Amino acid sequence: MLKTEKIDSIVVVNFDDIRKFNALVTDPIKDQLFELFEKPNTKLVINLKGVEYIDSSGFGVFLSVMKSANNNYGDLRFCNISDEVMELFKLLQLHNILKIHDTVDDCIKSFSNEE
């Protein structure tokens, strides 16, 4: 369900053939994302390219993963969010607490800007 690649020391997660991030797919994805933060100081980019819809369970996963990242001194970024999905992020005020960038490259650059 998820494809990961490493760019420098940053893990980039891509959703593979998932257009709707909803209750039907959240549990296995949540488990995979939590595993990535078992190692302290993990830097992770979640690339939402291709995701057209996220329901409340999907947003719940993002908040849980953010908490896990914070507890393990990790860092989390999001990118390539469609206009429709961004409207939901804004409606829920999540754009104020999650770190969102336009592209994977922008996310990667933002890590070095904070060091």
CYANA upper distance limits for C-alpha pairs under 8 A (distance plus 0.5 A):
  1 MET  CA     15 PHE  CA      6.82
  1 MET  CA     16 ASP  CA      5.83
  1 MET  CA     17 ASP  CA      7.95
  1 MET  CA     18 ILE  CA      8.02
  1 MET  CA     29 ILE  CA      7.53
  2 LEU  CA     13 VAL  CA      6.94
  2 LEU  CA     14 ASN  CA      6.22
  2 LEU  CA     15 PHE  CA      5.43
  2 LEU  CA     16 ASP  CA      6.01
  2 LEU  CA     29 ILE  CA      7.55
  2 LEU  CA     32 GLN  CA      8.30
  3 LYS  CA     13 VAL  CA      6.23
  3 LYS  CA     14 ASN  CA      5.63
  3 LYS  CA     15 PHE  CA      6.94
  3 LYS  CA     16 ASP  CA      6.85
  4 THR  CA     11 VAL  CA      7.05
  4 THR  CA     12 VAL  CA      6.01
  4 THR  CA     13 VAL  CA      5.05
  4 THR  CA     14 ASN  CA      6.73
  5 GLU  CA     11 VAL  CA      6.31
  5 GLU  CA     12 VAL  CA      5.78
  5 GLU  CA     13 VAL  CA      7.22
  6 LYS  CA     10 ILE  CA      6.08
  6 LYS  CA     11 VAL  CA      5.09
  6 LYS  CA     12 VAL  CA      6.54
  7 ILE  CA     11 VAL  CA      6.91
  7 ILE  CA     12 VAL  CA      7.69
  9 SER  CA     43 LYS  CA      7.70
 10 ILE  CA     42 THR  CA      7.81
 10 ILE  CA     43 LYS  CA      5.52
 10 ILE  CA     44 LEU  CA      6.28
 10 ILE  CA     45 VAL  CA      7.84
 10 ILE  CA    108 ILE  CA      7.82
 11 VAL  CA     42 THR  CA      8.21
 11 VAL  CA     43 LYS  CA      6.69
 11 VAL  CA     44 LEU  CA      5.31
 11 VAL  CA     45 VAL  CA      6.71
 12 VAL  CA     44 LEU  CA      6.36
 12 VAL  CA     45 VAL  CA      5.19
 12 VAL  CA     46 ILE  CA      6.61
 12 VAL  CA     47 ASN  CA      7.45
 12 VAL  CA    104 VAL  CA      8.34
 13 VAL  CA     44 LEU  CA      7.84
 13 VAL  CA     45 VAL  CA      6.53
 13 VAL  CA     46 ILE  CA      5.43
 13 VAL  CA     47 ASN  CA      6.37
 14 ASN  CA     46 ILE  CA      6.95
 14 ASN  CA     47 ASN  CA      5.63
 14 ASN  CA     48 LEU  CA      7.27
 14 ASN  CA     49 LYS  CA      7.99
 15 PHE  CA     47 ASN  CA      7.57
 15 PHE  CA     48 LEU  CA      7.09
 15 PHE  CA     49 LYS  CA      7.96
 15 PHE  CA     50 GLY  CA      8.15
 15 PHE  CA     51 VAL  CA      8.09
 17 ASP  CA     50 GLY  CA      8.10
 18 ILE  CA     50 GLY  CA      7.55
 18 ILE  CA     51 VAL  CA      6.63
 19 ARG  CA     50 GLY  CA      6.31
 19 ARG  CA     51 VAL  CA      4.77
 19 ARG  CA     52 GLU  CA      5.72
 19 ARG  CA     53 TYR  CA      7.06
 20 LYS  CA     51 VAL  CA      6.43
 20 LYS  CA     52 GLU  CA      6.45
 20 LYS  CA     53 TYR  CA      5.26
 20 LYS  CA     54 ILE  CA      6.43
 21 PHE  CA     25 VAL  CA      6.93
 21 PHE  CA     26 THR  CA      7.22
 21 PHE  CA     51 VAL  CA      7.43
 21 PHE  CA     53 TYR  CA      6.62
 21 PHE  CA     54 ILE  CA      5.22
 21 PHE  CA     55 ASP  CA      7.09
 21 PHE  CA     58 GLY  CA      6.09
 22 ASN  CA     26 THR  CA      6.53
 22 ASN  CA     53 TYR  CA      8.27
 22 ASN  CA     54 ILE  CA      6.29
 22 ASN  CA     55 ASP  CA      5.66
 22 ASN  CA     56 SER  CA      7.95
 22 ASN  CA     57 SER  CA      6.53
 22 ASN  CA     58 GLY  CA      5.91
 23 ALA  CA     27 ASP  CA      8.02
 23 ALA  CA     55 ASP  CA      7.94
 23 ALA  CA     57 SER  CA      6.09
 23 ALA  CA     58 GLY  CA      7.41
 25 VAL  CA     29 ILE  CA      7.10
 26 THR  CA     30 LYS  CA      6.32
 26 THR  CA     57 SER  CA      7.28
 26 THR  CA     58 GLY  CA      6.54
 26 THR  CA     61 VAL  CA      7.44
 27 ASP  CA     31 ASP  CA      6.80
 28 PRO  CA     32 GLN  CA      6.79
 29 ILE  CA     33 LEU  CA      6.67
 30 LYS  CA     34 PHE  CA      6.62
 30 LYS  CA     61 VAL  CA      6.41
 30 LYS  CA     65 VAL  CA      7.91
 31 ASP  CA     35 GLU  CA      6.76
 32 GLN  CA     36 LEU  CA      7.14
 33 LEU  CA     37 PHE  CA      7.37
 33 LEU  CA     65 VAL  CA      7.27
 34 PHE  CA     38 GLU  CA      7.11
 34 PHE  CA     65 VAL  CA      6.83
 34 PHE  CA     68 SER  CA      7.45
 36 LEU  CA     42 THR  CA      7.82
 37 PHE  CA     41 ASN  CA      8.38
 37 PHE  CA     42 THR  CA      6.43
 37 PHE  CA     68 SER  CA      7.23
 37 PHE  CA     69 ALA  CA      6.40
 37 PHE  CA     72 ASN  CA      7.23
 37 PHE  CA     74 GLY  CA      7.32
 38 GLU  CA     72 ASN  CA      7.74
 39 LYS  CA     72 ASN  CA      7.82
 40 PRO  CA     72 ASN  CA      5.31
 40 PRO  CA     73 TYR  CA      6.29
 40 PRO  CA     74 GLY  CA      6.63
 41 ASN  CA     72 ASN  CA      6.85
 41 ASN  CA     73 TYR  CA      5.37
 41 ASN  CA     74 GLY  CA      4.74
 41 ASN  CA     75 ASP  CA      7.61
 42 THR  CA     69 ALA  CA      8.04
 42 THR  CA     72 ASN  CA      8.39
 42 THR  CA     73 TYR  CA      7.87
 42 THR  CA     74 GLY  CA      5.08
 42 THR  CA     75 ASP  CA      6.83
 43 LYS  CA     74 GLY  CA      6.19
 43 LYS  CA     75 ASP  CA      5.32
 43 LYS  CA     76 LEU  CA      6.60
 44 LEU  CA     74 GLY  CA      8.28
 44 LEU  CA     75 ASP  CA      6.67
 44 LEU  CA     76 LEU  CA      5.41
 44 LEU  CA     77 ARG  CA      6.80
 45 VAL  CA     76 LEU  CA      6.39
 45 VAL  CA     77 ARG  CA      5.24
 45 VAL  CA     78 PHE  CA      6.16
 45 VAL  CA     79 CYS  CA      7.85
 45 VAL  CA    104 VAL  CA      7.69
 45 VAL  CA    107 CYS  CA      7.29
 45 VAL  CA    108 ILE  CA      8.30
 46 ILE  CA     76 LEU  CA      8.05
 46 ILE  CA     77 ARG  CA      6.66
 46 ILE  CA     78 PHE  CA      5.30
 46 ILE  CA     79 CYS  CA      6.94
 47 ASN  CA     78 PHE  CA      6.46
 47 ASN  CA     79 CYS  CA      5.56
 47 ASN  CA     80 ASN  CA      6.39
 47 ASN  CA     81 ILE  CA      8.25
 47 ASN  CA    104 VAL  CA      7.33
 48 LEU  CA     78 PHE  CA      7.64
 48 LEU  CA     79 CYS  CA      6.55
 48 LEU  CA     80 ASN  CA      5.81
 48 LEU  CA     81 ILE  CA      5.94
 48 LEU  CA     82 SER  CA      8.30
 49 LYS  CA     79 CYS  CA      8.07
 49 LYS  CA     80 ASN  CA      5.47
 49 LYS  CA     81 ILE  CA      6.79
 49 LYS  CA     82 SER  CA      7.76
 50 GLY  CA     82 SER  CA      8.28
 51 VAL  CA     81 ILE  CA      8.06
 51 VAL  CA     82 SER  CA      7.73
 51 VAL  CA     85 VAL  CA      8.37
 52 GLU  CA     82 SER  CA      7.05
 52 GLU  CA     84 GLU  CA      7.40
 52 GLU  CA     85 VAL  CA      6.82
 53 TYR  CA     84 GLU  CA      7.92
 53 TYR  CA     85 VAL  CA      6.38
 54 ILE  CA     58 GLY  CA      6.03
 54 ILE  CA     59 PHE  CA      7.28
 54 ILE  CA     85 VAL  CA      7.23
 54 ILE  CA     88 LEU  CA      8.49
 55 ASP  CA     59 PHE  CA      6.99
 56 SER  CA     60 GLY  CA      6.53
 57 SER  CA     61 VAL  CA      6.80
 58 GLY  CA     62 PHE  CA      7.08
 59 PHE  CA     63 LEU  CA      6.86
 60 GLY  CA     64 SER  CA      6.64
 61 VAL  CA     65 VAL  CA      6.51
 62 PHE  CA     66 MET  CA      6.57
 63 LEU  CA     67 LYS  CA      6.77
 64 SER  CA     68 SER  CA      6.72
 65 VAL  CA     69 ALA  CA      6.54
 66 MET  CA     70 ASN  CA      6.70
 66 MET  CA     75 ASP  CA      8.39
 66 MET  CA     76 LEU  CA      7.10
 67 LYS  CA     71 ASN  CA      6.63
 68 SER  CA     72 ASN  CA      6.80
 68 SER  CA     74 GLY  CA      8.45
 69 ALA  CA     73 TYR  CA      6.56
 69 ALA  CA     74 GLY  CA      4.88
 69 ALA  CA     75 ASP  CA      6.35
 69 ALA  CA     76 LEU  CA      7.32
 70 ASN  CA     74 GLY  CA      6.08
 70 ASN  CA     75 ASP  CA      7.39
 76 LEU  CA     98 LEU  CA      8.44
 76 LEU  CA     99 LYS  CA      7.51
 77 ARG  CA     98 LEU  CA      7.59
 77 ARG  CA     99 LYS  CA      5.49
 77 ARG  CA    100 ILE  CA      6.37
 77 ARG  CA    101 HIS  CA      7.85
 77 ARG  CA    107 CYS  CA      6.80
 78 PHE  CA     98 LEU  CA      8.04
 78 PHE  CA     99 LYS  CA      6.68
 78 PHE  CA    100 ILE  CA      5.25
 78 PHE  CA    101 HIS  CA      6.67
 78 PHE  CA    107 CYS  CA      7.84
 79 CYS  CA    100 ILE  CA      6.24
 79 CYS  CA    101 HIS  CA      5.40
 79 CYS  CA    102 ASP  CA      5.68
 79 CYS  CA    103 THR  CA      5.73
 79 CYS  CA    104 VAL  CA      6.60
 79 CYS  CA    107 CYS  CA      7.53
 80 ASN  CA    101 HIS  CA      7.85
 80 ASN  CA    102 ASP  CA      5.93
 80 ASN  CA    103 THR  CA      6.00
 80 ASN  CA    104 VAL  CA      7.97
 81 ILE  CA     85 VAL  CA      6.74
 81 ILE  CA     86 MET  CA      6.49
 81 ILE  CA    102 ASP  CA      7.88
 82 SER  CA     86 MET  CA      6.53
 83 ASP  CA     87 GLU  CA      6.78
 84 GLU  CA     88 LEU  CA      7.40
 85 VAL  CA     89 PHE  CA      6.93
 86 MET  CA     90 LYS  CA      6.64
 87 GLU  CA     91 LEU  CA      6.52
 88 LEU  CA     92 LEU  CA      6.64
 89 PHE  CA     93 GLN  CA      6.51
 89 PHE  CA     94 LEU  CA      5.51
 89 PHE  CA     95 HIS  CA      6.11
 90 LYS  CA     94 LEU  CA      6.56
 90 LYS  CA     95 HIS  CA      6.15
 93 GLN  CA     97 ILE  CA      8.04
 94 LEU  CA     98 LEU  CA      6.37
 95 HIS  CA     99 LYS  CA      7.67
 95 HIS  CA    100 ILE  CA      7.34
100 ILE  CA    107 CYS  CA      8.30
101 HIS  CA    106 ASP  CA      6.52
101 HIS  CA    107 CYS  CA      6.30
102 ASP  CA    106 ASP  CA      6.92
102 ASP  CA    107 CYS  CA      8.22
103 THR  CA    107 CYS  CA      6.90
104 VAL  CA    108 ILE  CA      6.75
105 ASP  CA    109 LYS  CA      6.63
106 ASP  CA    110 SER  CA      6.61
107 CYS  CA    111 PHE  CA      7.19
108 ILE  CA    112 SER  CA      7.63
109 LYS  CA    113 ASN  CA      6.87
110 SER  CA    114 GLU  CA      6.99
111 PHE  CA    115 GLU  CA      7.26
